Structures are given as C-alpha cells and as structure tokens.
Amino acid sequence: MYHSHLNGWEWLQVRRPGLWEEIVRIVTGIDASNYKTKVGKEASRAGRMLYSPTELNKRLAQDFTAAGWEESRTSYWVTDDFELIRRSLALDAAEQKALIEKEGRRAILSHNQTDFVKERVALEIQFGKYSFIAYDLFVKHMAFYVGDKIDLGLEILPTKLMQAEMSSGPGYYESALYDMARQGRGVPAVPLIIIGVEP
C-alpha cells in the first residue's frame, strides 16, 4: 500500500515509471519469513520469533544497490545565527563556510545522508526507531529537495501488521500517515510516496 503526498506517485508514473516497477519488484521479491530470525526479549514478545529489522534492511539495501540505487550525502555549514544560515542556504558548501567566517561566526560542518538515490528520486528504508520516520519525512527528504538534489522522496515502512511482529520501537505506515495528515496538506513541501510493506 502507498500514500501519495503532493502528487508524488503521479509524478513518478509520468516522469520515472520504470522506477516504480523496480521498487515494487524488489520489495515483493523478498520472502519476509526468511527474516523472522530475532528472538523477542520484551515481556510481551519474550521467546517469540520476530522479524529482524537489521536483516530486512540489509537485504533491501543489497537489492536496491544491485539495481543501481546509491547512497547520497550532502555537506553544508551551519552556525548559531539564524539569519546568516538563511543567507547562506543557497550557496555551495565552500561559499557557506566563507560567508559564515567572514561574518565572524563559527562555521560548523554538517551533512544529510539518504539511503538511496536514483534519477533524482531518494529512497529511505525505515525499520528502525519511530522517531527516524519524522526526521526522514520532515527534514531529510526536504533538505535534498530544497538543495535541488531530488524531485521526489520515498519512504518504505512496515505496516502495523508487520510492526507487531518486530521488537518494540519501529514506527509503522499508519502512524506516519496520521503524522502527515495532522500537519496539513502542504507539509512537508516535498512530493513524497510513503510505502507500507507487510509479509
């Protein structure tokens, strides 16, 4: 299942239709039962065999890498002056640092990294802690979009059905939809597709 935010799915169908087919092929090509290898330790799941987020992530990463998706990292400089950050946002990294230092402020190197990018489409696989989902959706995809590195962000999440068979902590698709809905129709201001997967 999926949710299209700001016509993300529609954009992909028109601009990169082969990528959607590739994503569906990779995700549906994995037999999740092979990754039910983690023994539950929490009281409510003690002794039960659970899906291993680490192993699922590793397998998805392997398959997306084989299909030509690559990690992407963008570096930038920050400081403690909000207006100076706003003035430097559109500059390349070297110019940001020079401007911040010229203004007598301390330049701090920072970066954003995304799991995979292909043809200006970013893809994050998030079977980790629920807080990382909001960071991906509201910060990471947005940063790459504003920085003109991508035209679309994709987020792959377990559904609640699958998350219930994982150790506690991972977020899930339905909760991410709720978080998106309560922000309003235009937030975040980046086209996205949120994909919910389950066995």
N, C-alpha and C positions, 0 to 999 in steps of 0.2 A: 504494500500500500504506500501511497505517497501523498504529500500535500505540496501544491504549487503556490509559492509566495511571490507576489508581483510578477506573475506570468512566467515564472522560471521554467516550468515544464514546457509551456507553449514555446518559449524562446528556444529551448533545446531541440524541440521537434522540428522547428523551422531551420535553425542555424547549424545544429550538430546532431542530426537524427541518428547517426551511427554510434554516437557515444551512449545514448540511452539504451540502445540494443546491447551494446557491450557491457554496460553496468548490469543490466538485467541478466545477461548470460553469466557473468562472473558470480553474482550473488546467488542465483538459483542453481549454479553448478556445484555448490558446496553442500555436502550432506552434514548438517549440523550435529547429527547423532554421533559422528566421529569425534566431536569436540566436547562431549559430555564426560570430561576427564577429571574434573575438580571435585574433591570430597568436601562437602559442606562442613563448616566449623561453627557457624552461628547456631544458637539454641533452636531456632525454628527450622533450620535446614541441616542439623547435625547428622552426619553419616550419609546424607543423600548425594548422589552423583549429580553434579551441576555442570552447566556449560562453562567452559573456560574462556573468559574474555580475552586473555592473553593469547591463547592458541587460535581463537577465531580471528583476532586482529592480525596475527602473524600470517595466517592462511590467506585472508583477504588482501593483505599487503603484498604477498607473494604473487597472487594472481593479477592484481592491478599493475604491479611493476612489470610483469611479463607482457602485459598489454600496452606498455609504453607510457603509463602514468608515472610521473616523477615528483619527488618531494620538492617543495619550493620554499625558499626563505628570503625574506626581505629585511634589510637592516635600515635603521634610522636613528636619529639622535633626539633626545629629549632633554628637558631642563625643568626648573621649578617655576618658570614664568609662562603662564597660560597664553598670554598674547603673543609672546615670542614663539611658542610652539605653533600657534595658528599661522603666524607669518612664515614659518619655515616648512610647513606641511607639504607644500607643492614642490619644494626643492629636492634635488637628489641628495644622497646622504652626505657627500663631501661638502656641498653648499650649506646644508643644515648645520653641520658642525662649525663651519667657518662663521656663519651668521651668529650662532649662539655664543661662540667665543669672542667675536667682535663686540657683542653687547655686554661682555664682561661676566657672562654666566658660565656655569659648569655644564659642559656637554656630556651626556651620559648615553653610551651606545646601547641600543635595544634592538629587538628583532621580533618578527612574527614568522611562524613556520606553519605550513599546512601539509597534511599528509601527502596529498597528490594533486597535481595539476596536469591537465592535458587540453590543448587547444583552447586556452583561456577559461577553462572550467576547473574549479577547485573542488576536491572531494575530501571530506573528513569521515573517518570511521570512528564512531564513539561508543565503545562498550565499557568505558571507564566510569569514573565518578560523575554523578549527575551535574555537578557544578560546571564541568567542562563543556557541556552542551551549550549552556547560555554563553559561555566565553566564545565558543566557535561561532554561534549564530549572530551574536550582537557585537563581537569585537573582531575576531579573526577574519571571517568572510568579508566583513565590512572594510577592514583595513586593506585587504587585497583588492577589493572593488574600487575604493576611493583612490588607491595607488595605481589604478589602471593596469593591474596585473591579470584580472579576471573579469568576465562578464556575468558569471553565474557561480553560486556556491551550492554544493550538495552535502547533505549530512545523512549518514547511514546510522540508524539507531535500532536497538531491539524494540519490539512491541512489548506491552505489559505481559503478554502471554509468555514470551521468551525470557524477559527480565525476571519473572517469578521463578525461573529455573536457573538463576545465576545467584552468586553470593550477593549480599546486600550492598548497595552503593551505586550500581549503574543506574543511569536515568533511562527513560523509555519514551518512545514515539508519542504516545498520547499525552504525556505530561509536557513534552516540548510543544505540541500543538496548543495546549492551554496557555503556555507562556507566550507564544506568538500572538494568540487571539487577544489576550488582555493588554498587549502593547498597542493594539490598533492596527489598522490595515497597512499603513506605510512604514512600520517599524519592524525590523531594520530596513533601511532604504537600500537594499541589495536584493536582486532576484535570487530566490532560493528554491531548492526542492528538498524536502525532508522525507526521507525514505524509511519506512518501518519494516523490519525484517523479522521473520519468525520461522521456526522449523516447519 
